[in-house]
């Protein structure tokens, strides 16, 4: 099994558990250059809030889009937008990525900005 297949298998297992809980989910996607985050509704059909390093307002704040500083900015932004949309509790869907580095920085920043998971 290659690296991507292993990650997708971990992601599928986690998403099935979140679906059983019936919670809104904060899902992330990480590439070598960018990080993306969005809060999805309980059924997964509606995006309630989103933020990424490709957006101009975040690009203006950070030096590089591929470091933990950028992940912290994305975490704060998505949490602020989710709270404004009326969502305070989410389940964290890390999409099979390991919980360290940029993924952990984004999660910690979202918690500090008001999301509970």
BATOR-72893 format. One record per atom (N, C-alpha, C, O): residue number from 1; x, y, z. Coordinates in pm, 1 decimal. Layout:
// BATOR-72893
 num        u        v        w
 NUM        X        Y        Z
...
//
This chain:
// BATOR-72893
 num        u        v        w
   1     84.3   -116.2      0.0
   1      0.0      0.0      0.0
   1     89.9    123.9      0.0
   1    184.9    132.0     77.9
   2     60.2    219.1    -86.3
   2    142.5    339.1    -91.2
   2     92.9    443.9      8.6
   2     -7.9    423.4     76.2
   3    162.7    553.4     16.7
   3    137.5    656.3    116.6
   3     -1.6    717.8    103.0
   3    -71.4    736.4    202.7
   4    -41.7    749.3    -19.2
   4   -170.8    813.2    -41.6
   4   -285.4    718.9     -8.4
   4   -384.4    761.1     51.4
   5   -274.1    593.4    -45.8
   5   -378.8    495.8    -17.6
   5   -395.3    477.0    133.0
   5   -507.7    466.0    182.0
   6   -286.2    473.2    205.5
   6   -292.4    461.1    350.8
   6   -362.7    580.6    413.0
   6   -444.6    564.6    503.5
   7   -331.3    700.0    365.1
   7   -394.5    821.2    416.5
   7   -543.5    820.6    389.9
   7   -622.5    853.9    478.2
   8   -583.1    782.8    268.6
   8   -725.0    780.8    234.2
   8   -800.5    675.3    314.1
   8   -917.8    694.6    346.2
   9   -735.8    565.6    346.1
   9   -798.4    461.5    428.1
   9   -822.4    513.4    570.5
   9   -927.9    488.8    629.0
  10   -724.0    585.4    625.6
  10   -741.3    645.7    758.0
  10   -853.8    748.4    756.0
  10   -932.9    756.4    849.9
  11   -860.8    827.1    648.5
  11   -963.4    930.4    636.9
  11  -1102.3    869.5    630.3
  11  -1195.3    920.2    693.0
  12  -1117.1    762.2    555.8
  12  -1247.5    697.6    541.7
  12  -1297.1    644.1    675.6
  12  -1414.9    657.5    708.9
  13  -1207.1    584.1    751.5
  13  -1244.2    529.2    881.9
  13  -1290.8    641.0    976.3
  13  -1388.7    624.8   1049.1
  14  -1220.7    752.8    974.2
  14  -1255.7    864.8   1059.4
  14  -1388.1    927.7   1017.5
  14  -1469.2    962.8   1103.2
  15  -1411.1    942.4    888.8
  15  -1535.3   1004.0    840.6
  15  -1657.3    919.5    872.7
  15  -1764.8    973.2    899.4
  16  -1641.8    788.1    870.3
  16  -1753.2    700.6    908.0
  16  -1790.0    721.9   1054.1
  16  -1908.4    724.4   1087.8
  17  -1691.8    737.2   1140.7
  17  -1716.4    761.7   1282.4
  17  -1783.5    896.5   1303.4
  17  -1875.9    907.5   1384.0
  18  -1738.2    999.7   1231.6
  18  -1797.6   1133.0   1244.6
  18  -1941.7   1130.9   1195.8
  18  -2027.5   1197.6   1253.8
  19  -1969.5   1055.6   1090.5
  19  -2105.7   1045.0   1039.1
  19  -2197.9    982.0   1143.5
  19  -2313.3   1022.9   1156.4
  20  -2147.8    882.1   1218.7
  20  -2226.9    820.1   1325.3
  20  -2256.7    919.9   1436.8
  20  -2365.0    916.7   1495.2
  21  -2162.2   1008.1   1466.9
  21  -2182.0   1108.6   1571.1
  21  -2284.7   1213.1   1529.4
  21  -2354.0   1268.8   1614.5
  22  -2295.3   1240.0   1400.4
  22  -2389.6   1339.8   1350.1
  22  -2348.8   1481.8   1386.3
  22  -2433.1   1562.9   1424.5
  23  -2221.4   1511.7   1374.5
  23  -2170.8   1643.8   1410.6
  23  -2125.8   1719.7   1285.8
  23  -2091.7   1660.0   1183.7
  24  -2126.5   1853.2   1296.5
  24  -2062.5   1933.2   1192.9
  24  -1914.3   1899.2   1196.8
  24  -1860.6   1867.0   1302.8
  25  -1847.3   1906.2   1080.4
  25  -1706.4   1868.9   1082.5
  25  -1618.2   1977.3   1022.5
  25  -1651.6   2041.5    922.9
  26  -1504.7   1994.2   1087.8
  26  -1399.6   2082.7   1038.6
  26  -1302.0   1993.8    964.1
  26  -1227.3   1917.4   1025.3
  27  -1302.5   2003.6    833.2
  27  -1216.7   1918.6    751.8
  27  -1102.9   2002.3    693.9
  27  -1120.4   2119.7    661.0
  28   -987.3   1939.9    682.5
  28   -871.0   2010.0    629.4
  28   -812.8   1931.8    513.1
  28   -835.3   1811.6    499.0
  29   -738.8   2001.4    431.6
  29   -659.1   1937.7    326.5
  29   -526.7   2011.5    322.3
  29   -522.7   2134.5    325.9
  30   -418.8   1935.7    314.6
  30   -285.1   1992.2    320.2
  30   -209.1   1950.9    194.4
  30   -206.9   1833.3    158.2
  31   -147.6   2047.0    129.1
  31    -57.2   2018.7     18.6
  31     79.3   2073.8     57.1
  31     95.2   2131.2    164.8
  32    175.7   2057.1    -28.3
  32    309.2   2106.5      4.6
  32    314.2   2259.0      8.4
  32    398.7   2315.3     78.1
  33    226.9   2326.4    -63.8
  33    230.5   2472.3    -70.6
  33    116.1   2541.9      3.3
  33    130.7   2658.4     40.0
  34      3.3   2475.4     26.5
  34   -114.5   2540.7     83.5
  34   -181.7   2451.4    185.9
  34   -154.0   2331.8    194.9
  35   -271.0   2512.5    263.1
  35   -356.2   2437.8    354.9
  35   -497.3   2495.1    344.5
  35   -515.4   2616.7    338.7
  36   -595.3   2408.3    342.4
  36   -734.5   2445.5    323.7
  36   -815.3   2393.3    441.7
  36   -785.0   2285.7    493.3
  37   -916.9   2466.2    485.8
  37  -1003.5   2421.5    594.7
  37  -1145.8   2465.7    563.9
  37  -1168.3   2575.0    512.1
  38  -1241.5   2379.4    596.6
  38  -1381.5   2417.0    581.7
  38  -1465.8   2344.7    684.8
  38  -1435.3   2232.7    725.7
  39  -1572.5   2411.4    725.8
  39  -1668.2   2353.2    818.7
  39  -1788.5   2310.6    736.2
  39  -1852.4   2392.3    669.9
  40  -1818.2   2180.6    741.5
  40  -1928.3   2124.1    665.4
  40  -2045.4   2092.8    757.3
  40  -2026.4   2065.1    875.7
  41  -2166.2   2097.4    702.8
  41  -2286.1   2068.2    781.1
  41  -2290.5   1920.9    819.7
  41  -2208.1   1841.4    774.5
  42  -2386.7   1885.5    903.1
  42  -2396.8   1749.1    954.0
  42  -2413.4   1645.7    844.3
  42  -2359.3   1535.5    853.2
  43  -2488.6   1681.4    740.3
  43  -2508.6   1586.5    630.3
  43  -2400.5   1597.4    523.1
  43  -2396.3   1515.5    431.3
  44  -2313.8   1696.5    533.5
  44  -2202.7   1711.1    440.0
  44  -2237.4   1779.5    309.9
  44  -2155.0   1784.6    218.6
  45  -2358.2   1832.3    299.9
  45  -2399.8   1891.6    173.3
  45  -2372.7   2041.2    164.4
  45  -2370.2   2096.6     54.5
  46  -2352.3   2107.4    277.9
  46  -2337.9   2252.1    278.7
  46  -2207.7   2292.5    346.9
  46  -2173.1   2239.5    452.5
  47  -2136.6   2385.6    286.6
  47  -2017.7   2443.3    348.3
  47  -2061.0   2564.8    429.0
  47  -2114.8   2660.9    373.9
  48  -2037.4   2559.9    559.9
  48  -2080.3   2668.0    648.2
  48  -1974.3   2777.1    659.5
  48  -2008.1   2894.6    674.2
  49  -1846.8   2739.9    652.9
  49  -1736.9   2835.7    660.3
  49  -1614.0   2773.4    595.6
  49  -1597.2   2651.4    596.9
  50  -1528.4   2857.9    539.1
  50  -1406.3   2805.2    478.7
  50  -1296.6   2910.9    482.2
  50  -1322.8   3030.8    491.0
  51  -1173.3   2862.3    475.1
  51  -1056.0   2950.7    468.0
  51   -940.6   2869.9    410.9
  51   -933.4   2748.5    430.0
  52   -850.7   2937.4    341.1
  52   -733.6   2870.2    286.8
  52   -623.3   2972.3    262.0
  52   -646.4   3093.2    263.0
  53   -504.9   2921.2    240.0
  53   -391.5   3009.4    214.7
  53   -392.7   3064.7     73.1
  53   -306.9   3146.2     39.1
  54   -485.8   3023.8     -9.4
  54   -496.2   3079.3   -144.4
  54   -576.6   3208.9   -146.4
  54   -577.7   3279.0   -247.6
  55   -643.9   3241.7    -36.0
  55   -725.1   3362.9    -30.0
  55   -635.8   3485.3     -7.7
  55   -535.9   3478.7     63.8
  56   -673.3   3594.7    -69.3
  56   -590.5   3715.2    -67.4
  56   -573.4   3772.8     72.0
  56   -465.4   3822.0    104.5
  57   -678.0   3768.2    156.5
  57   -666.3   3827.3    289.7
  57   -569.0   3750.7    379.8
  57   -508.8   3810.3    469.0
  58   -552.8   3621.7    358.5
  58   -455.7   3544.2    435.7
  58   -316.4   3557.5    374.2
  58   -217.1   3564.6    446.6
  59   -308.7   3560.9    241.8
  59   -178.3   3579.1    175.2
  59   -113.1   3710.5    216.9
  59      9.3   3719.3    226.4
  60   -195.1   3812.5    241.6
  60   -141.4   3942.5    280.2
  60    -82.0   3940.6    420.3
  60      5.9   4021.0    451.1
  61   -128.8   3850.0    505.4
  61    -85.4   3846.2    644.8
  61     42.0   3764.3    664.3
  61    124.2   3797.6    749.7
  62     59.3   3657.0    586.0
  62    170.8   3564.4    609.1
  62    280.2   3582.4    504.0
  62    255.0   3629.7    393.1
  63    403.2   3543.4    541.8
  63    514.7   3549.1    447.5
  63    508.8   3434.5    348.3
  63    521.8   3454.0    227.5
  64    488.8   3313.9    401.5
  64    484.7   3193.7    318.9
  64    353.1   3121.2    343.4
  64    300.5   3124.4    454.7
  65    299.7   3056.1    241.2
  65    172.5   2985.0    256.8
  65    192.5   2840.4    298.4
  65     94.8   2766.9    313.4
  66    315.6   2798.2    317.3
  66    341.0   2656.4    344.7
  66    408.4   2632.0    479.8
  66    485.2   2536.9    493.8
  67    380.6   2716.8    579.3
  67    441.1   2695.3    710.4
  67    334.6   2699.2    819.7
  67    216.6   2720.1    791.5
  68    377.0   2679.0    944.5
  68    280.8   2674.5   1054.3
  68    217.9   2810.7   1081.5
  68    105.0   2818.1   1130.0
  69    288.7   2917.1   1051.2
  69    232.0   3051.1   1067.1
  69    108.1   3066.7    978.3
  69      8.0   3123.7   1021.7
  70    114.0   3017.2    856.2
  70     -0.2   3023.1    765.4
  70   -113.6   2933.6    815.1
  70   -230.7   2969.8    803.6
  71    -79.8   2818.2    869.5
  71   -182.2   2727.2    922.6
  71   -254.9   2790.1   1040.6
  71   -375.8   2772.7   1055.5
  72   -182.1   2863.0   1124.5
  72   -244.3   2931.8   1237.2
  72   -341.5   3038.0   1187.2
  72   -451.2   3051.9   1241.3
  73   -302.4   3112.4   1085.1
  73   -390.3   3215.2   1028.3
  73   -516.6   3153.2    970.1
  73   -625.7   3207.5    987.2
  74   -503.2   3041.1    902.1
  74   -619.9   2972.6    843.8
  74   -711.1   2919.9    954.9
  74   -833.3   2930.2    944.6
  75   -652.5   2863.6   1061.1
  75   -731.0   2812.9   1172.7
  75   -812.9   2921.4   1240.0
  75   -930.4   2901.0   1270.4
  76   -751.2   3037.1   1263.7
  76   -823.4   3149.0   1325.2
  76   -935.5   3198.7   1235.2
  76  -1046.3   3226.0   1281.4
  77   -905.6   3210.2   1106.3
  77  -1003.5   3263.3   1012.1
  77  -1124.8   3170.7    998.7
  77  -1238.6   3217.6   1000.4
  78  -1101.5   3040.4    985.6
  78  -1213.6   2948.1    968.8
  78  -1296.2   2941.5   1097.5
  78  -1418.3   2926.9   1090.9
  79  -1232.7   2952.0   1213.2
  79  -1306.7   2950.0   1339.2
  79  -1392.8   3075.1   1354.6
  79  -1507.5   3066.8   1398.6
  80  -1338.1   3190.0   1318.6
  80  -1415.6   3314.5   1326.3
  80  -1536.3   3309.4   1234.2
  80  -1645.7   3351.5   1271.8
  81  -1516.2   3257.9   1113.8
  81  -1627.0   3249.4   1019.0
  81  -1731.4   3147.7   1063.3
  81  -1850.7   3168.7   1041.7
  82  -1688.6   3038.1   1124.8
  82  -1782.6   2936.3   1173.2
  82  -1864.4   2989.4   1289.9
  82  -1985.3   2967.3   1295.8
  83  -1800.2   3059.1   1382.5
  83  -1872.6   3116.6   1495.8
  83  -1972.4   3220.8   1446.0
  83  -2083.4   3230.4   1498.3
  84  -1933.5   3298.8   1345.4
  84  -2026.0   3396.7   1287.0
  84  -2145.7   3328.1   1221.0
  84  -2255.1   3384.2   1216.4
  85  -2124.3   3205.8   1169.7
  85  -2234.0   3131.2   1106.8
  85  -2316.7   3054.1   1210.1
  85  -2415.1   2989.3   1174.6
  86  -2277.0   3060.8   1338.6
  86  -2353.7   2996.9   1443.8
  86  -2308.3   2856.8   1480.6
  86  -2382.0   2783.7   1546.6
  87  -2189.3   2818.4   1439.6
  87  -2136.2   2685.0   1470.4
  87  -2025.1   2700.4   1574.0
  87  -1928.0   2772.7   1551.6
  88  -2040.1   2632.2   1687.6
  88  -1935.3   2637.2   1789.5
  88  -1875.3   2500.2   1816.4
  88  -1761.1   2491.6   1861.7
  89  -1948.9   2393.0   1789.9
  89  -1898.2   2258.0   1814.4
  89  -1883.1   2184.4   1682.2
  89  -1976.0   2179.9   1601.5
  90  -1765.2   2126.8   1660.8
  90  -1736.7   2051.2   1538.3
  90  -1658.7   1925.7   1573.4
  90  -1605.0   1912.9   1683.5
  91  -1653.3   1834.6   1479.4
  91  -1564.8   1719.0   1487.2
  91  -1448.8   1746.9   1392.4
  91  -1470.3   1794.2   1280.8
  92  -1327.0   1718.2   1435.0
  92  -1208.3   1751.0   1356.4
  92  -1176.1   1636.3   1261.6
  92  -1140.5   1526.7   1305.1
  93  -1188.9   1662.2   1132.3
  93  -1157.0   1564.5   1028.7
  93  -1023.5   1605.2    967.5
  93  -1016.4   1700.6    890.1
  94   -918.8   1533.1   1002.3
  94   -785.1   1568.1    955.2
  94   -753.1   1503.4    821.3
  94   -639.7   1513.6    774.3
  95   -848.8   1437.7    759.2
  95   -836.5   1377.4    626.0
  95   -723.3   1275.9    617.1
  95   -662.2   1259.7    511.5
  96   -695.5   1208.1    727.0
  96   -591.6   1106.0    727.6
  96   -451.5   1158.4    747.3
  96   -357.0   1079.9    756.2
  97   -435.5   1290.6    754.3
  97   -302.8   1347.5    777.3
  97   -265.9   1329.3    924.0
  97   -353.1   1333.7   1010.7
  98   -138.5   1308.9    952.4
  98    -93.3   1291.4   1089.5
  98   -109.5   1421.6   1167.1
  98    -92.7   1531.0   1113.1
  99   -142.4   1407.0   1294.0
  99   -171.0   1522.3   1379.6
  99    -40.6   1578.7   1435.8
  99     -6.9   1555.1   1551.9
 100     30.8   1651.5   1354.7
 100    150.1   1722.9   1397.3
 100    180.6   1830.6   1295.1
 100    125.5   1829.4   1185.1
 101    267.3   1922.9   1330.1
 101    306.7   2027.5   1236.4
 101    193.9   2123.1   1203.2
 101    129.9   2178.8   1292.4
 102    170.0   2141.8   1074.3
 102     69.9   2237.7   1029.0
 102    -71.4   2197.5   1066.9
 102   -154.8   2283.8   1094.4
 103    -99.8   2067.6   1068.9
 103   -233.9   2019.7   1105.4
 103   -262.3   2053.5   1251.8
 103   -370.5   2102.3   1284.6
 104   -166.3   2027.9   1338.8
 104   -182.2   2057.4   1481.0
 104   -192.2   2208.2   1503.7
 104   -272.5   2252.7   1585.8
 105   -113.1   2286.4   1433.3
 105   -116.2   2432.5   1447.4
 105   -252.1   2487.8   1408.8
 105   -304.7   2575.7   1477.2
 106   -310.1   2437.8   1299.9
 106   -442.4   2481.6   1257.1
 106   -547.0   2445.9   1361.9
 106   -632.0   2528.8   1394.5
 107   -542.3   2324.6   1415.2
 107   -640.0   2279.6   1515.2
 107   -629.9   2363.2   1642.7
 107   -732.1   2404.4   1697.5
 108   -509.4   2388.2   1689.7
 108   -490.7   2466.9   1811.7
 108   -540.8   2610.2   1792.7
 108   -602.7   2666.5   1883.0
 109   -514.7   2668.8   1677.4
 109   -560.7   2805.3   1649.8
 109   -712.8   2811.5   1642.6
 109   -772.7   2908.5   1689.1
 110   -775.7   2710.0   1585.4
 110   -921.6   2707.4   1577.5
 110   -983.2   2694.2   1716.5
 110  -1086.1   2755.3   1745.4
 111   -920.1   2614.2   1802.5
 111   -968.8   2601.2   1940.6
 111   -959.2   2734.6   2014.5
 111  -1052.2   2773.7   2085.0
 112   -847.3   2804.0   1998.3
 112   -827.8   2932.2   2065.8
 112   -925.5   3038.2   2016.8
 112   -962.7   3128.6   2091.6
 113   -966.9   3026.7   1891.0
 113  -1058.6   3125.9   1833.7
 113  -1204.1   3095.6   1861.9
 113  -1291.5   3171.3   1819.5
 114  -1233.5   2985.2   1933.4
 114  -1372.2   2964.3   1976.4
 114  -1439.2   2834.9   1935.3
 114  -1551.4   2809.2   1978.9
 115  -1376.1   2752.1   1853.4
 115  -1437.4   2624.6   1816.7
 115  -1407.2   2520.2   1922.9
 115  -1299.2   2520.0   1981.9
 116  -1503.7   2430.9   1947.3
 116  -1484.5   2323.2   2043.6
 116  -1487.7   2191.5   1969.5
 116  -1583.7   2162.0   1898.2
 117  -1383.2   2112.2   1986.0
 117  -1379.4   1976.2   1929.4
 117  -1283.8   1890.0   2006.1
 117  -1266.9   1772.4   1973.6
//
